[in-house]
Amino acid sequence: MNDVVYSILLVLIGTFFGTIVFIVVNYIRGIKVSSKIDTMLEKARKDADKIKRDYLLEAKEEAHKLKVETDKAIKEKKAEVKEQEERLLARESSMDRRDQTLQNRELMLEEKENNIINKQRDIQKEQEKVEEIKKEQITLLEKIAGFTAAEARDLVMKKVEDMMSLEIAAYIKDQEAEAKLEADKKAKSMLVSSMQKYASDVANEQTVTVVTLPNDDMKGRIIGREGRNIRTIESVTGVDLIIDDTPEAIVVSSFDPLRREIARITIDTLIKDGRIHPARIEEIYDKTVKEMNAKILEFGNEALFELGITKVDPELVSLLGKLHFRTSYGQNALQHSIEVAHLAGILASELGENVALAKRAGLLHDIGKAIDHEIEGSHVDIGSDIATKYKENKIVINAIESHHGNKEANCVISVLVAIADALSASRPGARNDSLENYVKRLQDLEAIASNMPGVQSTFAVQAGRELRVIVKPDEIDDLGSFKVARDIKEEIENKLQYPGTIKVTVIRETRATEEAK
């Protein structure tokens, strides 16, 4: 019994101690695991701190890099803005200087205008004094002569009419026929001499055209029997044909480039056709005029295409094409207008204005010159009327009216067109003042003769040394043509200034035409 108790007690004691040992072992193992976990956690925290520090360092480096790049971009932008400001300041300074120059010029013009007005007043006062003296002298003469001014004028006019009788006209006609050969020789000599001394190279190039002939026999055919062919050519085309000793060539002379070109094409066509007689000449001339009208449209359309301008009335295109055959101080009017359009467009683009409208205004600024020889008035007024007729933009109309200062410019584009016009005209070699004066004198010659009653058409030829006048045969008879020539001669002597002499030739021709059917 004691052994059993003793055994049970030992078992209990062993179980107790085993349990305690198990607990202690587990506790120690737990402590080791906890320590290991703490070690791992500490290592993880250290790794995390290292990773955090690495990321923070990379972030700082990236931020520093971005800051450097941003500072560099800001610095470049500031430099660019500063450069733009300097350019704007320079442009503003240039415009201020230009404005000051224009103001000074305006003041000078006002001062000159005031001086002219004062001089005009003084001249008017002097003229009034002269008129008073003339009246006193006329009154004194009337008392001495016993005639009034009206009676004396009637008496003088009656005597003049008696002197200008048909016998005197017939005598002048006979004397002219006798002296014709000698006069022709002297006229040719004077013409050659004056051309050598007066006409410049530019004028020669722009007033004559050389037509090449296949052979010298063709000269005789162009002249025709008793000169009827050459007279017909000169009559219908309004040019002067110069046929000299130059082999296989004749010269077409006229101050009007359009007339000269039509005459050249007409003669070339006649030479190729071979049939040269008055009726054929007139037929070819009419055909050439129609072809030239088509070519004029082509010149106008080419100008519009070059500038990129659209929606232009066909009649306005035709007027633009005619500018190709007009000159201003020796400068081709169409080329000048195209150049002004380009310059105005460039200036408009710099200022942020409407480039297309500026080009349109520049191209049309001298459109009046296309017909200023057909309609009275300045090319500015004529151009304004044309632009209004074809319903052009108000800015275009104002640019036309203001480009010579006739009217105040009310928009920026008008000012740009005026500037472009001055630039185109002032460049070296653009214009030739002597040629313009020469052409103006020829136009004045034709105008004087055209104003005479009974005159059908007039042509200034031989470089302005001869004026040919065609009269209406049903209004002016043969003897009356001599009186017309004398009247024109006196008008030229009283109104024009010119070197040398001017020959006035009055042509009267009556044609009888019937058609057999």
ZATINU-703189 format. One line per field, with one value per residue (C-alpha): residue number from 1; residue in one letter; chain; y, z, x. Coordinates in Angstrom, 2 decimals, decimal comma. Example, Ala and Ser with C-alpha at 12.3 -4.5 7.8 and 13.67 -1.06 7.14 Angstrom:
<pts>
num 1|2
residu A|S
chaine A|A
north -4,50|-1,06
up 7,80|7,14
east 12,30|13,67
</pts>
This chain:
<pts>
num 1|2|3|4|5|6|7|8|9|10|11|12|13|14|15|16|17|18|19|20|21|22|23|24|25|26|27|28|29|30|31|32|33|34|35|36|37|38|39|40|41|42|43|44|45|46|47|48|49|50|51|52|53|54|55|56|57|58|59|60|61|62|63|64|65|66|67|68|69|70|71|72|73|74|75|76|77|78|79|80|81|82|83|84|85|86|87|88|89|90|91|92|93|94|95|96|97|98|99|100|101|102|103|104|105|106|107|108|109|110|111|112|113|114|115|116|117|118|119|120|121|122|123|124|125|126|127|128|129|130|131|132|133|134|135|136|137|138|139|140|141|142|143|144|145|146|147|148|149|150|151|152|153|154|155|156|157|158|159|160|161|162|163|164|165|166|167|168|169|170|171|172|173|174|175|176|177|178|179|180|181|182|183|184|185|186|187|188|189|190|191|192|193|194|195|196|197|198|199|200|201|202|203|204|205|206|207|208|209|210|211|212|213|214|215|216|217|218|219|220|221|222|223|224|225|226|227|228|229|230|231|232|233|234|235|236|237|238|239|240|241|242|243|244|245|246|247|248|249|250|251|252|253|254|255|256|257|258|259|260|261|262|263|264|265|266|267|268|269|270|271|272|273|274|275|276|277|278|279|280|281|282|283|284|285|286|287|288|289|290|291|292|293|294|295|296|297|298|299|300|301|302|303|304|305|306|307|308|309|310|311|312|313|314|315|316|317|318|319|320|321|322|323|324|325|326|327|328|329|330|331|332|333|334|335|336|337|338|339|340|341|342|343|344|345|346|347|348|349|350|351|352|353|354|355|356|357|358|359|360|361|362|363|364|365|366|367|368|369|370|371|372|373|374|375|376|377|378|379|380|381|382|383|384|385|386|387|388|389|390|391|392|393|394|395|396|397|398|399|400|401|402|403|404|405|406|407|408|409|410|411|412|413|414|415|416|417|418|419|420|421|422|423|424|425|426|427|428|429|430|431|432|433|434|435|436|437|438|439|440|441|442|443|444|445|446|447|448|449|450|451|452|453|454|455|456|457|458|459|460|461|462|463|464|465|466|467|468|469|470|471|472|473|474|475|476|477|478|479|480|481|482|483|484|485|486|487|488|489|490|491|492|493|494|495|496|497|498|499|500|501|502|503|504|505|506|507|508|509|510|511|512|513|514|515|516|517
residu M|N|D|V|V|Y|S|I|L|L|V|L|I|G|T|F|F|G|T|I|V|F|I|V|V|N|Y|I|R|G|I|K|V|S|S|K|I|D|T|M|L|E|K|A|R|K|D|A|D|K|I|K|R|D|Y|L|L|E|A|K|E|E|A|H|K|L|K|V|E|T|D|K|A|I|K|E|K|K|A|E|V|K|E|Q|E|E|R|L|L|A|R|E|S|S|M|D|R|R|D|Q|T|L|Q|N|R|E|L|M|L|E|E|K|E|N|N|I|I|N|K|Q|R|D|I|Q|K|E|Q|E|K|V|E|E|I|K|K|E|Q|I|T|L|L|E|K|I|A|G|F|T|A|A|E|A|R|D|L|V|M|K|K|V|E|D|M|M|S|L|E|I|A|A|Y|I|K|D|Q|E|A|E|A|K|L|E|A|D|K|K|A|K|S|M|L|V|S|S|M|Q|K|Y|A|S|D|V|A|N|E|Q|T|V|T|V|V|T|L|P|N|D|D|M|K|G|R|I|I|G|R|E|G|R|N|I|R|T|I|E|S|V|T|G|V|D|L|I|I|D|D|T|P|E|A|I|V|V|S|S|F|D|P|L|R|R|E|I|A|R|I|T|I|D|T|L|I|K|D|G|R|I|H|P|A|R|I|E|E|I|Y|D|K|T|V|K|E|M|N|A|K|I|L|E|F|G|N|E|A|L|F|E|L|G|I|T|K|V|D|P|E|L|V|S|L|L|G|K|L|H|F|R|T|S|Y|G|Q|N|A|L|Q|H|S|I|E|V|A|H|L|A|G|I|L|A|S|E|L|G|E|N|V|A|L|A|K|R|A|G|L|L|H|D|I|G|K|A|I|D|H|E|I|E|G|S|H|V|D|I|G|S|D|I|A|T|K|Y|K|E|N|K|I|V|I|N|A|I|E|S|H|H|G|N|K|E|A|N|C|V|I|S|V|L|V|A|I|A|D|A|L|S|A|S|R|P|G|A|R|N|D|S|L|E|N|Y|V|K|R|L|Q|D|L|E|A|I|A|S|N|M|P|G|V|Q|S|T|F|A|V|Q|A|G|R|E|L|R|V|I|V|K|P|D|E|I|D|D|L|G|S|F|K|V|A|R|D|I|K|E|E|I|E|N|K|L|Q|Y|P|G|T|I|K|V|T|V|I|R|E|T|R|A|T|E|E|A|K
chaine A|A|A|A|A|A|A|A|A|A|A|A|A|A|A|A|A|A|A|A|A|A|A|A|A|A|A|A|A|A|A|A|A|A|A|A|A|A|A|A|A|A|A|A|A|A|A|A|A|A|A|A|A|A|A|A|A|A|A|A|A|A|A|A|A|A|A|A|A|A|A|A|A|A|A|A|A|A|A|A|A|A|A|A|A|A|A|A|A|A|A|A|A|A|A|A|A|A|A|A|A|A|A|A|A|A|A|A|A|A|A|A|A|A|A|A|A|A|A|A|A|A|A|A|A|A|A|A|A|A|A|A|A|A|A|A|A|A|A|A|A|A|A|A|A|A|A|A|A|A|A|A|A|A|A|A|A|A|A|A|A|A|A|A|A|A|A|A|A|A|A|A|A|A|A|A|A|A|A|A|A|A|A|A|A|A|A|A|A|A|A|A|A|A|A|A|A|A|A|A|A|A|A|A|A|A|A|A|A|A|A|A|A|A|A|A|A|A|A|A|A|A|A|A|A|A|A|A|A|A|A|A|A|A|A|A|A|A|A|A|A|A|A|A|A|A|A|A|A|A|A|A|A|A|A|A|A|A|A|A|A|A|A|A|A|A|A|A|A|A|A|A|A|A|A|A|A|A|A|A|A|A|A|A|A|A|A|A|A|A|A|A|A|A|A|A|A|A|A|A|A|A|A|A|A|A|A|A|A|A|A|A|A|A|A|A|A|A|A|A|A|A|A|A|A|A|A|A|A|A|A|A|A|A|A|A|A|A|A|A|A|A|A|A|A|A|A|A|A|A|A|A|A|A|A|A|A|A|A|A|A|A|A|A|A|A|A|A|A|A|A|A|A|A|A|A|A|A|A|A|A|A|A|A|A|A|A|A|A|A|A|A|A|A|A|A|A|A|A|A|A|A|A|A|A|A|A|A|A|A|A|A|A|A|A|A|A|A|A|A|A|A|A|A|A|A|A|A|A|A|A|A|A|A|A|A|A|A|A|A|A|A|A|A|A|A|A|A|A|A|A|A|A|A|A|A|A|A|A|A|A|A|A|A|A|A|A|A|A|A|A|A|A|A|A|A|A|A|A|A|A|A|A|A|A|A|A|A|A|A|A|A|A|A|A|A|A|A|A|A|A|A|A|A|A|A|A|A|A|A|A|A|A|A|A|A|A
north 0,00|2,37|1,49|2,36|5,66|6,23|5,49|7,70|10,42|10,07|10,13|13,26|14,87|13,90|15,22|18,45|18,92|17,91|20,46|23,08|22,16|22,26|25,65|26,93|25,54|27,07|30,35|30,37|29,44|32,25|34,68|33,63|33,93|37,34|38,42|37,18|38,98|42,17|41,76|41,28|44,24|46,39|45,31|46,01|49,46|50,15|48,96|51,10|54,12|53,53|53,20|56,32|58,24|57,02|58,08|61,44|61,96|61,06|63,33|66,20|65,65|65,53|68,67|70,43|69,38|70,61|73,88|74,36|73,65|75,92|78,73|78,29|78,39|81,46|83,15|82,40|83,62|86,82|87,34|86,75|89,16|91,74|91,36|91,82|94,89|96,33|95,68|97,31|100,28|100,60|100,39|102,92|105,23|104,84|105,63|108,64|109,91|109,33|111,09|114,02|114,15|114,16|116,91|119,00|118,44|119,43|122,61|123,42|122,83|125,03|127,75|127,45|127,51|130,67|132,26|131,31|132,72|135,98|136,15|135,44|138,28|140,59|139,44|139,96|143,49|144,17|142,74|144,99|147,97|146,86|146,45|149,94|151,35|149,41|150,77|154,29|153,77|152,27|155,22|157,63|155,77|155,81|159,58|160,09|157,70|158,61|154,87|152,72|149,43|147,46|149,55|149,21|145,44|145,11|147,11|145,01|141,78|142,92|143,68|140,31|138,54|140,39|139,35|135,71|135,38|132,34|133,87|133,99|130,39|129,33|131,22|129,48|126,13|126,87|128,05|124,97|122,67|124,48|124,36|120,82|119,09|121,65|121,64|117,84|117,91|120,61|118,86|115,56|117,36|119,20|116,00|114,03|116,89|117,37|113,63|113,44|116,41|115,93|112,36|110,12|106,36|105,66|107,84|106,13|102,69|103,63|105,66|103,60|99,98|98,32|95,97|93,45|92,90|89,73|91,82|95,42|94,95|94,82|98,52|99,43|97,30|98,92|102,38|101,40|103,19|106,94|106,23|105,15|102,12|103,97|106,82|104,35|102,63|105,94|107,16|104,13|103,37|106,91|106,20|107,43|104,98|105,88|104,17|104,99|103,28|100,74|97,33|95,07|97,21|100,03|102,05|102,59|105,83|106,95|108,16|105,86|102,27|100,77|102,43|101,40|97,75|97,57|99,07|96,61|93,58|94,94|95,39|91,94|90,35|92,21|91,09|87,45|87,69|89,32|91,25|94,90|97,44|100,01|97,76|94,85|97,19|98,36|94,76|93,56|96,62|95,87|92,24|93,28|95,67|92,79|90,56|93,35|93,73|90,03|90,53|93,48|91,16|88,67|91,31|92,23|88,62|87,90|90,83|89,59|86,02|87,23|89,13|86,52|88,97|87,58|88,81|91,66|92,95|91,99|95,63|96,58|93,78|95,31|98,72|97,08|95,51|98,92|100,15|97,90|100,35|103,49|105,06|107,47|109,31|106,44|103,80|101,13|101,92|98,27|97,14|100,16|99,24|95,61|96,78|99,12|96,25|93,97|96,71|97,62|93,95|93,53|96,66|95,55|92,13|93,80|95,92|93,18|94,80|93,11|92,04|91,18|94,53|96,39|94,62|95,42|99,10|99,21|97,61|99,98|103,22|104,42|102,83|106,29|106,48|103,79|106,30|109,73|110,56|109,85|111,59|115,07|115,26|114,00|110,29|110,46|111,72|109,34|106,39|107,25|107,34|103,98|102,31|103,69|102,51|98,93|98,99|98,62|98,74|102,23|101,72|101,11|104,27|106,32|104,92|106,05|109,53|110,09|108,57|111,99|113,96|115,25|113,93|112,96|109,26|107,86|104,38|102,72|100,94|104,27|105,52|102,28|102,63|106,21|105,04|102,12|104,47|106,78|103,84|102,43|105,81|106,87|103,83|104,47|104,23|103,87|107,04|109,36|112,90|114,03|111,25|112,19|115,84|114,67|112,53|115,36|117,74|115,26|114,85|118,65|118,89|116,39|118,09|121,51|120,11|117,94|121,02|122,63|122,43|119,92|117,82|114,05|112,72|113,90|112,17|113,61|111,93|112,39|112,73|115,67|117,56|116,98|117,07|115,28|116,29|114,43|116,64|115,75|116,19|117,14|120,05|121,32|121,93|121,92|125,63|125,53|122,94|125,60|127,87|124,99|124,43|128,14|128,24|125,18|126,70|129,89|127,92|125,92|129,08|130,76|127,84|125,55|125,82|123,50|123,23|123,72|123,77|121,77|120,98|120,92|118,73|118,77|115,77|115,80|112,66|111,88|108,25|107,01|103,37|101,20|97,51|95,36|92,65
up 0,00|0,88|-2,33|-4,32|-2,54|-2,92|-6,64|-7,08|-5,21|-7,42|-10,48|-9,25|-8,39|-11,79|-13,53|-11,57|-12,30|-15,97|-16,28|-14,69|-17,02|-20,02|-18,96|-18,37|-21,72|-23,51|-21,69|-22,66|-26,22|-26,26|-24,98|-27,76|-30,41|-29,05|-29,10|-32,64|-33,63|-31,99|-33,81|-37,10|-36,39|-35,52|-38,71|-40,71|-39,09|-39,95|-43,54|-43,78|-42,44|-44,96|-47,84|-46,61|-46,42|-49,95|-51,35|-49,60|-51,01|-54,53|-54,13|-53,00|-55,91|-58,36|-56,82|-57,07|-60,71|-61,50|-59,73|-61,76|-65,05|-64,05|-63,14|-66,47|-68,42|-66,49|-67,17|-70,91|-71,00|-69,22|-71,75|-74,63|-73,14|-72,58|-76,21|-77,44|-75,24|-76,70|-80,25|-79,45|-77,89|-80,95|-83,29|-81,19|-81,26|-85,06|-85,47|-83,18|-85,32|-88,50|-86,96|-85,99|-89,53|-90,99|-88,58|-89,56|-93,24|-92,64|-90,89|-93,79|-96,28|-94,27|-94,18|-97,95|-98,52|-96,42|-98,39|-101,68|-100,47|-99,51|-102,87|-104,64|-102,74|-103,73|-107,35|-107,28|-105,98|-108,70|-111,30|-110,02|-110,37|-113,88|-114,78|-113,52|-115,58|-118,64|-118,20|-117,94|-121,05|-122,98|-121,97|-123,07|-126,37|-127,00|-126,50|-128,80|-131,54|-131,36|-131,26|-128,44|-127,71|-129,23|-132,42|-132,75|-132,20|-134,87|-137,27|-136,64|-136,96|-140,29|-141,60|-140,37|-142,11|-145,31|-144,98|-144,31|-147,58|-149,82|-152,06|-149,19|-148,28|-151,88|-151,98|-148,79|-150,33|-153,49|-151,49|-149,29|-152,34|-153,81|-150,59|-149,56|-150,66|-148,98|-145,85|-145,59|-145,78|-143,13|-140,92|-141,07|-140,34|-137,40|-136,14|-136,21|-134,57|-131,83|-131,10|-130,73|-128,38|-126,43|-126,32|-123,71|-123,96|-121,71|-123,81|-127,01|-125,59|-124,43|-127,42|-130,43|-131,52|-134,24|-136,61|-138,44|-142,14|-144,14|-146,90|-148,06|-150,77|-148,02|-147,29|-150,70|-150,14|-146,74|-148,29|-151,14|-154,34|-153,78|-150,05|-149,54|-147,37|-144,96|-144,70|-143,87|-141,22|-139,59|-139,81|-138,19|-135,57|-134,63|-134,78|-136,99|-139,22|-139,78|-142,87|-143,39|-144,73|-141,91|-143,64|-143,15|-140,37|-139,83|-136,68|-135,07|-133,05|-130,55|-126,98|-126,23|-125,60|-126,33|-129,75|-130,52|-129,58|-131,61|-134,62|-134,27|-134,14|-137,06|-139,23|-138,28|-139,21|-142,54|-143,37|-142,63|-144,53|-147,58|-148,56|-147,83|-148,96|-147,11|-146,64|-145,37|-143,06|-141,43|-141,13|-139,48|-137,19|-135,95|-135,31|-133,48|-131,26|-130,20|-129,47|-127,53|-125,38|-124,51|-123,73|-121,48|-119,49|-119,27|-117,82|-115,25|-114,24|-113,92|-111,52|-109,43|-109,38|-108,30|-105,36|-104,49|-104,91|-105,78|-106,51|-108,89|-111,51|-115,09|-116,23|-113,35|-114,40|-117,89|-116,44|-114,46|-117,66|-119,35|-116,68|-118,33|-121,22|-119,06|-117,51|-114,64|-114,87|-117,03|-114,52|-115,76|-113,99|-113,55|-112,20|-109,88|-108,62|-108,03|-106,17|-104,01|-103,27|-102,13|-99,94|-98,43|-97,68|-95,94|-93,84|-92,97|-91,81|-89,55|-87,92|-87,73|-90,29|-93,04|-95,54|-98,36|-98,07|-98,00|-101,18|-102,87|-101,95|-103,13|-106,47|-107,16|-105,83|-109,37|-111,28|-112,48|-114,66|-116,92|-118,36|-117,20|-120,84|-121,80|-118,94|-117,53|-113,96|-111,89|-111,68|-107,95|-108,58|-111,52|-109,47|-106,58|-108,97|-110,49|-107,09|-105,99|-109,23|-108,70|-105,00|-103,56|-99,80|-98,22|-97,04|-100,64|-101,78|-99,00|-99,86|-103,48|-102,43|-99,80|-101,32|-102,72|-99,73|-101,53|-98,69|-95,10|-94,49|-92,03|-91,54|-91,10|-94,49|-96,33|-94,63|-95,51|-99,18|-99,25|-97,66|-100,11|-103,05|-101,90|-101,42|-104,89|-106,56|-104,66|-105,20|-107,48|-111,19|-110,67|-112,43|-115,16|-114,80|-118,28|-119,95|-117,98|-119,04|-122,61|-122,56|-120,91|-123,69|-126,34|-124,55|-124,36|-128,08|-128,89|-126,45|-128,12|-131,55|-130,28|-128,90|-132,34|-134,08|-136,90|-135,68|-135,72|-134,24|-133,47|-133,25|-131,95|-133,87|-134,64|-130,90|-130,62|-133,60|-135,70|-134,93|-137,39|-137,32|-139,12|-139,71|-140,60|-144,40|-144,20|-141,83|-143,04|-146,74|-148,31|-147,80|-144,32|-143,31|-143,74|-141,31|-138,79|-139,12|-138,51|-135,48|-133,95|-134,58|-132,76|-129,82|-129,49|-129,57|-126,92|-124,51|-124,72|-124,18|-126,39|-127,91|-131,66|-133,93|-134,24|-137,65|-137,80|-140,59|-141,20|-143,15|-144,89|-146,64|-148,32|-149,11|-151,41|-150,73|-152,47|-152,00|-154,97|-154,08
east 0,00|2,75|4,50|1,46|1,07|4,70|4,49|1,45|3,20|6,26|4,07|2,36|5,65|7,08|4,01|4,25|7,90|7,36|4,63|6,83|9,70|7,37|6,11|9,64|10,82|7,88|8,45|12,13|11,21|8,62|11,20|13,60|10,84|9,85|13,47|13,84|10,65|11,90|15,20|13,41|11,14|14,13|15,87|12,70|12,46|16,09|15,55|12,44|14,32|17,12|14,65|12,86|16,14|17,07|13,71|13,90|17,39|16,26|13,22|15,45|17,79|14,84|13,34|16,72|17,05|13,53|14,27|17,46|15,65|12,75|15,13|16,91|13,61|12,46|15,78|15,54|11,93|12,94|15,74|13,33|10,76|13,50|14,65|11,08|10,70|13,91|12,67|9,33|11,08|13,33|10,33|8,43|11,45|11,69|8,01|8,37|11,24|9,24|6,24|8,46|9,85|6,34|5,30|8,32|7,55|3,93|5,04|7,36|4,55|2,20|4,84|5,39|1,64|1,30|4,14|2,47|-0,85|0,84|2,58|-0,69|-2,30|0,53|0,26|-3,50|-3,02|-0,47|-2,85|-5,62|-3,32|-2,37|-6,04|-6,77|-3,90|-5,10|-8,62|-7,24|-5,13|-8,06|-10,26|-7,55|-7,09|-10,84|-10,88|-7,91|-9,11|-12,76|-13,71|-15,00|-13,23|-16,12|-16,08|-12,31|-12,53|-15,22|-13,09|-9,99|-11,97|-13,39|-9,92|-8,64|-11,52|-10,70|-7,04|-7,96|-9,82|-9,89|-7,21|-4,74|-5,56|-5,00|-1,72|-0,55|-1,47|0,56|3,56|3,40|3,42|6,46|8,44|7,45|10,66|12,91|10,74|10,90|14,70|14,97|12,41|14,34|17,61|16,09|14,48|17,74|19,64|17,07|16,88|20,67|20,78|17,57|16,20|17,76|18,25|15,28|12,98|14,12|13,48|10,00|8,77|9,88|9,58|11,66|9,80|12,00|11,25|11,97|13,61|14,00|11,36|8,77|9,42|8,04|4,94|4,35|4,65|2,31|1,44|1,86|2,21|-1,41|-0,55|1,71|-0,80|-3,56|-1,42|-0,51|-4,11|-5,82|-3,14|-2,13|1,61|4,43|6,31|9,95|11,35|15,02|18,14|18,27|18,33|15,29|13,75|11,27|10,62|7,21|7,19|4,52|4,46|1,49|2,78|-0,66|-0,88|2,69|2,09|-1,14|0,67|3,58|1,29|-0,76|2,35|3,73|0,41|0,29|3,83|2,98|-0,31|1,29|-1,84|-1,11|-3,73|-5,92|-8,96|-6,84|-4,94|-8,16|-9,41|-6,19|-6,17|-9,72|-8,76|-5,58|-7,54|-9,82|-6,82|-5,15|-8,27|-7,97|-4,29|-5,15|-7,45|-4,60|-2,25|-4,91|-5,56|-1,83|-1,48|-4,43|-3,03|0,42|-1,10|-3,73|-6,62|-10,07|-13,60|-12,74|-15,18|-14,11|-14,24|-11,97|-9,59|-9,51|-8,60|-5,80|-4,46|-4,41|-2,01|0,60|0,62|0,80|3,88|4,44|7,76|9,01|7,87|5,42|2,14|1,04|4,42|4,41|0,92|1,95|5,06|2,96|0,55|3,40|4,91|1,55|0,85|4,22|3,67|0,13|1,35|3,95|1,22|-1,38|-3,70|-5,73|-3,05|-5,48|-7,26|-3,92|-2,79|-6,09|-5,83|-2,19|-3,03|-5,95|-4,39|-3,44|-6,35|-7,41|-4,29|-5,79|-8,27|-7,04|-6,21|-9,83|-11,67|-11,03|-9,79|-6,87|-6,17|-7,02|-10,59|-11,06|-9,76|-12,10|-15,08|-14,07|-13,70|-17,07|-18,69|-17,49|-18,44|-14,95|-14,36|-14,46|-10,88|-9,76|-11,55|-9,97|-6,52|-6,99|-8,15|-5,44|-2,27|-1,24|-2,51|-5,63|-7,77|-7,06|-6,40|-8,97|-7,45|-4,05|-4,17|-4,54|-1,39|0,42|-0,53|0,80|4,06|4,37|3,69|6,48|8,87|8,19|8,57|11,71|13,88|16,90|16,09|12,34|11,30|12,46|11,14|12,21|10,20|7,09|7,40|7,92|4,76|2,80|3,82|2,64|-0,69|-1,11|-0,40|-3,14|-5,56|-5,14|-5,96|-8,84|-10,62|-10,81|-14,25|-14,44|-11,48|-12,01|-8,75|-5,20|-1,82|1,47|4,33|8,02|8,86|6,47|7,91|4,80|1,09|-1,18|-4,84|-7,63|-10,69|-14,27|-14,61|-18,28|-17,53|-14,13|-13,34|-9,87|-9,24|-10,76|-8,16|-5,46|-7,30|-7,54|-3,78|-3,12|-5,44|-3,76|-0,32|-1,31|-2,78|0,45|2,58|0,42|-0,06|2,98|6,71|8,77|12,23|12,65|9,58|6,36|4,87|1,06|-0,38|-4,15|-5,50|-8,88|-10,07|-13,39|-14,28|-17,03|-17,95|-20,53|-21,28|-22,33|-24,83
</pts>
